[in-house]
Amino acid sequence: MADIHTDDDYKKIILQKGFLDFSVNPSLDLFAEIEKLKKEKNAIVLAHYYQEPDIQDIADFIGDSLGLAQKAQSTTADIIVFAGVHFMAETAKILNPHKKVLLPDLNAGCSLSDSAPPALFKLFRDKHPQHVVITYINCSAGMKALSDIICTSSNAQAIVESLPADQKIIFAPDKNLGAWINKQTGRNMLLWNGACMVHEIFSMEKIIKLKVRHPNAKVIAHPECEAPVLALADYIGSTTGILKYAEKNEAKEFIVVTESGILHQMQKTNPAKTFIPAPPNNTCACNDCPYMKLNTLEKLYLCMKFELPEINMKNELINAAKKPIERMLEISASLHL
């Protein structure tokens, strides 16, 4: 610490370690400052639908995992600022190894990703050498490197159906998404026992009570939810699919069974409609991902100002993880997804 002389030096070290708790001048217009930094640094802000409303409003592109991966692949920006969780920023770095990729808070992880440690999954995969490994994008770079094809909730069913019917498949890490795809396709994929804590705690009983109080409401759910909850749904799809369904369907009320951050875009696009967040089986009013919500507008500003924390990965890992992602993007392009 002897070589550090200024507050900015201390802030840089704190940022690089992923702790962004120091304050920002409250008089700053953060929206204006972030826009200024975008232009100065030729930076693009990519944000997931589950981010807080302010971040969604300042982002250059908002999307689900597939859309964000496609945008990361095509961007001409010098700096990619990923307002999402760690595996998403990793994916952007894998697709852009020579660009600087930033994540506002390095602690923004993912419970689903954590449920599939690469070392354990490798042992599992090696026991089934005849199986093609399709891995949901919500996983670490180490998991991607052990995979044959990556998928998202938008394209998972199409990617599975693109393989021969007799092809043996391991699907990881989300058992609920895998089980739903098995049901849709008639396959019998071997499922890794992983899950998203946000989508697993929705209460079937509370959703039924909501349906009684709102009999005309459509229930729309993400396929990461458990089967009993999905059985209540009028529509099951990715975050993008859910948004499109809510926009096109004539219903005026919707019970939304996914992370509550998506309601911001739903309400902006459909101001005359009512969107009700499905309750979990705890005492919270709605279901938030604690990792997604670690990113804030203040952290986004500091991240862009200091260009930290930065996502760095070894070239060997990048190259191994890139192949299954590129295969996903190729299949998606060929199927016009």
Residue pairs with C-beta under 8 A, 6 or more apart in sequence:
4 10
4 13
8 306
11 22
11 302
11 306
12 306
12 308
14 20
14 21
14 22
15 302
15 303
15 306
15 308
15 309
16 308
16 309
16 310
17 106
17 309
18 105
18 106
18 107
18 309
19 107
20 104
20 105
20 298
20 299
20 302
20 303
23 298
24 30
24 298
24 301
24 302
28 301
30 54
30 297
30 298
30 300
30 301
31 54
31 57
31 58
31 297
33 301
33 305
34 45
34 58
34 297
34 300
34 301
34 304
35 58
37 43
37 301
37 304
37 305
38 44
38 45
38 60
38 304
41 78
41 79
41 304
41 307
42 77
42 78
42 79
43 77
43 78
43 79
43 80
43 81
43 304
44 60
44 61
44 75
44 77
44 79
44 80
44 81
45 55
45 58
45 59
45 60
45 61
45 81
45 83
45 300
45 304
46 59
46 60
46 61
46 63
46 68
46 71
46 72
46 80
46 81
46 82
46 83
46 84
46 88
46 92
47 55
47 56
47 58
47 59
47 61
47 62
47 83
47 84
48 62
48 63
48 64
48 65
48 68
48 83
48 84
48 85
48 88
48 239
48 261
48 292
49 56
49 62
49 63
49 64
49 239
49 243
49 259
49 261
49 262
49 265
50 84
50 239
50 259
50 261
50 262
50 289
50 292
51 59
51 62
51 83
51 84
51 261
51 292
51 295
52 261
52 293
52 295
52 296
52 297
53 261
53 264
54 296
54 297
55 83
55 295
55 296
55 297
55 300
56 62
56 261
56 264
56 265
58 297
58 300
59 83
61 67
61 68
61 71
62 265
63 70
63 71
63 240
64 152
64 153
64 154
64 238
64 239
64 240
65 88
65 91
65 137
65 138
65 152
65 153
65 154
66 137
66 152
66 154
66 155
66 238
66 240
66 332
66 337
67 154
67 240
68 82
68 84
68 88
68 91
68 92
69 91
69 92
69 95
69 137
69 152
69 325
69 328
69 329
70 329
70 332
72 80
72 82
72 91
72 92
72 95
72 96
73 95
73 96
73 329
75 96
77 99
78 99
78 100
79 99
79 100
79 101
79 102
79 304
79 307
80 89
80 92
80 96
80 99
80 100
80 101
80 102
81 102
81 103
81 104
81 300
81 303
81 304
82 88
82 89
82 92
82 101
82 102
82 103
82 311
83 104
83 295
83 300
84 103
84 108
84 292
84 295
85 108
85 109
85 110
85 113
85 289
85 291
85 292
86 103
86 106
86 108
86 109
86 110
86 113
86 140
86 311
87 110
87 113
87 137
87 138
87 139
87 140
87 141
89 101
89 102
89 103
89 311
90 140
90 141
90 311
90 313
90 321
91 137
91 141
91 144
91 325
92 101
92 311
93 99
93 101
93 311
93 312
93 313
93 318
94 141
94 144
94 313
94 318
94 321
94 322
94 325
95 322
95 325
97 313
97 315
97 318
100 307
100 310
101 310
101 311
102 303
102 304
102 307
102 308
102 309
102 310
102 311
103 303
103 309
103 311
104 294
104 295
104 296
104 299
104 300
104 302
104 303
104 309
105 294
105 295
105 299
105 309
106 309
107 291
107 294
108 291
108 292
108 294
108 295
109 291
110 138
110 196
110 291
111 195
111 196
111 197
111 198
111 291
112 136
112 138
112 139
112 173
112 174
112 194
112 195
112 196
112 197
112 224
113 138
113 139
113 140
113 143
113 173
115 173
115 193
115 194
115 195
116 139
116 140
116 143
116 172
116 173
116 192
116 194
118 140
118 142
118 143
118 145
118 146
121 143
121 146
121 172
121 173
121 192
122 146
124 170
124 192
125 131
125 133
125 146
125 170
128 168
128 170
128 190
130 168
131 168
131 169
131 170
131 190
132 148
132 149
132 163
132 167
132 168
132 169
132 170
133 146
133 147
133 148
133 149
133 169
133 170
133 172
134 147
134 148
134 149
134 150
134 151
134 156
134 159
134 160
134 169
134 170
134 171
134 172
134 189
135 143
135 144
135 146
135 147
135 149
135 150
135 151
135 171
135 172
135 173
135 324
136 150
136 151
136 152
136 153
136 156
136 171
136 172
136 173
136 174
136 177
137 144
137 150
137 151
137 152
137 325
137 328
138 173
138 174
138 196
139 172
139 173
141 313
141 317
141 318
141 321
142 317
142 321
143 172
143 173
144 150
144 320
144 321
144 324
144 325
145 317
145 320
145 321
147 172
147 324
148 324
148 327
149 159
149 324
149 327
149 328
149 331
150 324
150 325
150 327
150 328
151 159
151 160
151 328
152 238
152 328
153 177
153 222
153 223
153 224
153 237
153 238
153 239
153 241
154 237
154 238
154 240
154 241
154 337
155 328
155 331
155 332
155 335
155 337
156 177
156 181
156 223
157 181
157 184
157 185
158 331
158 332
158 335
158 337
159 328
159 331
159 332
160 169
160 171
160 181
160 185
160 187
160 189
161 185
162 331
162 335
163 169
165 187
168 190
169 187
169 189
169 190
170 189
170 190
170 191
170 192
171 177
171 178
171 181
171 189
171 190
171 191
171 192
172 178
172 191
172 192
172 194
173 192
173 194
174 192
174 194
174 195
174 196
174 224
175 191
175 192
175 193
175 194
175 195
176 195
176 196
176 199
176 200
176 223
176 224
176 225
176 226
176 227
176 230
177 223
177 224
178 189
178 191
178 192
179 191
179 227
180 223
180 227
180 230
180 236
181 187
181 189
181 223
182 188
182 189
182 191
195 224
196 224
198 224
198 258
198 259
198 287
198 288
198 289
199 222
199 224
199 225
199 226
199 258
199 259
200 224
200 225
200 226
201 280
201 281
201 282
201 287
202 225
202 226
202 229
202 257
202 278
202 279
202 280
202 281
202 287
203 278
203 279
203 280
203 281
204 228
204 229
204 232
205 281
206 278
206 279
206 280
206 281
207 219
207 229
207 232
207 255
207 257
207 278
207 279
208 232
210 217
210 255
210 276
210 278
210 279
211 217
211 219
211 232
211 255
214 253
214 255
214 276
216 251
216 252
216 253
217 251
217 253
217 254
217 255
217 274
217 276
218 234
218 235
218 245
218 249
218 251
218 253
218 254
218 255
219 232
219 233
219 234
219 235
219 254
219 255
219 257
219 278
220 233
220 234
220 235
220 236
220 237
220 242
220 245
220 246
220 254
220 255
220 256
220 257
220 258
221 229
221 230
221 232
221 233
221 235
221 236
221 242
221 257
221 258
221 278
222 236
222 237
222 238
222 239
222 242
222 257
222 258
222 259
223 230
223 236
223 237
223 238
224 258
225 233
225 257
225 258
229 257
230 236
232 257
233 257
235 241
235 242
235 245
235 249
237 245
239 258
239 262
242 256
242 258
242 262
243 262
243 265
243 266
243 269
246 254
246 256
246 266
246 269
246 270
246 273
246 275
247 269
247 270
251 273
252 272
252 273
252 274
253 273
253 274
253 275
253 276
254 266
254 273
254 274
254 275
254 276
255 276
255 278
256 262
256 263
256 266
256 275
256 276
256 277
256 278
257 278
258 278
258 287
259 287
259 288
259 289
259 292
260 277
260 286
260 287
260 288
261 288
261 289
261 292
261 293
263 275
263 277
266 273
266 275
267 273
267 275
277 285
277 286
277 287
278 286
278 287
279 285
279 286
279 287
280 286
280 287
303 309
331 337
